[in-house]
Amino acid sequence: MPRRAAVAATPENVMAKINARWPGAMTLANDPALEVRRIPTGIVEIDWLMGGGFAINRHTEMYGGSNVGKTYTAYRLIANAQRIGYRCAMMDVEKSFDPLFAEHAGVDL
C-alpha cells in the first residue's frame, strides 16, 4: 500500500477539512472577511490591547485581583455602549456595584 504524504495540521488545513464537509462552518478570527464590531472603553491601553474595544456579541470575562480596575472598565464600557444606543445590564458577582462610581464613569443609571 503506498504511503500518503503527511499534511501539516495547520489551522487553515483543519478549517478547510471542516468546511469541505460543512460549508461555512468555520472562519479564523484574523480573517479579513470576518468583521468584528467593537465598543471602545475609552481607556486607550485596554482598547488597543483588545483590537479597538470589547467585541459585540461575544462573551468576555474579566478577572484579576482586587482593585485592578475590572469594575471601572465595565462601567466605562457600559457608558460608551449607552452613548451609541445600546441597552446594557451588568452582572456583578463580586457585589461591588456602586451607583455613584458608575455615574462618575458615565453610566446612565
C-alpha positions in Angstrom: 0.0 0.0 0.0 1.5 3.4 -1.0 2.3 5.9 1.8 0.4 9.2 1.7 2.4 12.3 2.3 1.8 13.8 5.7 -0.2 17.1 5.7 0.7 19.6 8.4 -2.2 20.2 10.8 -2.3 24.0 10.4 -5.4 25.9 11.4 -6.0 26.6 7.7 -5.9 22.8 6.8 -8.2 21.9 9.7 -10.6 24.6 8.7 -10.5 23.5 5.1 -11.4 19.9 6.0 -14.3 21.0 8.2 -15.6 23.5 5.7 -15.4 20.8 3.0 -17.8 18.7 5.0 -19.9 21.5 6.4 -19.6 24.6 4.1 -19.2 27.9 6.0 -18.9 26.2 9.4 -15.6 27.8 10.4 -13.7 31.1 10.0 -10.4 32.2 11.5 -10.5 35.1 13.9 -8.0 37.0 11.8 -9.9 36.5 8.6 -10.3 40.0 7.0 -13.7 38.9 5.7 -14.9 38.4 9.3 -16.0 41.8 10.6 -16.0 42.1 14.4 -17.7 45.2 15.6 -16.3 46.6 18.9 -17.3 49.0 21.6 -14.4 51.0 23.0 -14.0 51.6 26.7 -12.3 54.9 26.3 -9.3 53.5 28.2 -6.6 53.7 25.4 -4.4 50.9 26.6 -7.3 48.4 27.0 -8.9 49.4 23.7 -5.5 48.9 22.0 -4.9 45.5 23.5 -8.4 44.4 22.6 -8.1 45.5 19.0 -10.4 48.5 19.4 -12.5 47.6 22.4 -14.8 44.8 23.5 -16.3 42.7 20.7 -20.0 42.9 20.3 -22.0 39.6 20.6 -19.0 37.9 22.2 -18.6 36.6 25.7 -15.8 38.4 27.5 -14.8 37.7 31.1 -12.6 40.0 33.1 -10.8 38.6 36.1 -8.0 39.6 38.4 -7.2 40.7 41.9 -8.9 43.3 44.0 -8.5 47.0 42.9 -7.1 46.3 39.4 -9.9 48.2 37.6 -12.3 45.5 36.5 -15.4 47.3 37.7 -14.3 50.6 36.4 -13.5 49.1 33.0 -17.0 47.6 32.9 -18.6 50.9 33.8 -16.7 52.7 31.1 -17.7 50.0 28.6 -21.4 50.3 29.6 -21.2 54.1 29.4 -19.8 54.0 25.9 -22.3 51.4 24.8 -25.2 53.5 26.1 -23.8 56.6 24.2 -24.1 54.7 20.9 -27.6 53.4 21.7 -27.2 50.1 23.3 -29.2 49.0 26.4 -26.9 47.4 29.0 -27.1 45.2 32.1 -24.3 44.2 34.4 -23.9 41.1 36.5 -21.9 41.9 39.5 -20.8 38.7 41.1 -18.4 40.4 43.5 -21.2 42.6 45.0 -19.2 45.7 44.4 -21.7 47.8 42.4 -21.5 51.5 43.5 -24.1 53.7 41.8 -22.2 56.9 42.5 -19.0 55.4 41.0 -20.9 54.1 38.0 -22.4 57.6 37.4 -19.0 59.2 37.7 -17.7 56.8 35.0 -20.6 57.9 32.7 -23.2 55.2 33.2 -26.8 56.3 32.8 -28.5 54.5 35.7 
